[in-house]
Amino acid sequence: MLIDTHAHVNFSAYKNDADKVISRSLENNVWIINVGSQYSTSKRAVEIAEKYSRGVYAAIGVHPIHLSNGIFKTKIDKEEIEFETREEEFDYEKYKELARSKKVVAVGEIGFDYWYKPKTKTKLDEFKNRQRETFVKQLKLAEDLNLPVIFHCRVAHDDLTDILESQNEKPRGVIHCFSGNWDEAQRYLANGLSLGFNGIIFKLNLDEVIAKTPLERILIETDCPYLTPPPMEGRNEPSYVKYVAEKIAKIKKLSYEEISDITVKNAVKLFNLHG
Ligand code: NI
C-alpha cells in the first residue's frame, strides 16, 4: 500500500474521468489526498472524498498563485499549458464550513510563490504582503481546526521559515514538492516539518537531501496532473506514486516494502487518516 499525499484529481485535467482515475488508484492500493488551490477546487476535493467510504481525503486552502490576476504557464509532462488566475480573497468562514466534512485532513496548499513576481518595488511589496497576510489567516484556520498544513513554497524559503519560527503555536505539516538544498531542508526539519517528494526527484538532483532526511519525516506524493515520473508519460496520476517510492528506496538503500510501510505510517500519523 502507498499514500499519495498530494494529488489534484480535483483539477479540470480530470473533469471527464476523475472517478476512473481514483478507482484505478484504489485498486492499486494507493490512497489519495486531493489538495485544493482555491475555493472551487477545495470544494471539489471535499465532494470527491465524500463519495468514497475510505482511501480518499481532501485538503482545503488558497494557493498563493490564486492571490493575483495573471496568465501562468505550467507543464503537464512535456506539454506546456497556460492558465489564467483571478484574484481570490481567503474567506475564513467559507473554508471553516467546508472543513465540517470529516474527509478534510489538512489545510493546504498554502504558502509562498515568488516565481512570477511584479517588477516594481511597490507592487512587489504589495504582492508579498498579500501572500503573507493570507498565509497567516490560513495558519490560524489550521490551528483552530487542529489540522496539519500542506505548504507550498517556491523561491521563498526564508520568508516561509521566518513566519513559521515566529508562531507561538508551531504548525504541524509537510513542505510539499520539496526541491531545495540540504540547508533549507534542515531548517524545515528543525521546525518539526516533514518533506514531501514527488516526480521532481527525477529532474533535479535531490539524492543528498533524501539520503539525509530522517525516514520518519518523508512523505511521498505525485502532485498530479504535473510532474509525471519516468517511465510514465503524459498526465500524471496517483497510482504512479510507486515510481517515487522506488527511487527513494534506492537512495535510502532499503527495500520498496520498507519505504512503502514507513511513508504510509508517516502519512496516517500526520493526517490522522482512518478507515
Ligand atoms: Ni500541488
Boltz pocket constraint, residues with backbone or C-beta under 6 A from the ligand:
constraints:
  - pocket:
      binder: B
      contacts: [[A, 6], [A, 8], [A, 35], [A, 109], [A, 223]]
      max_distance: 6.0
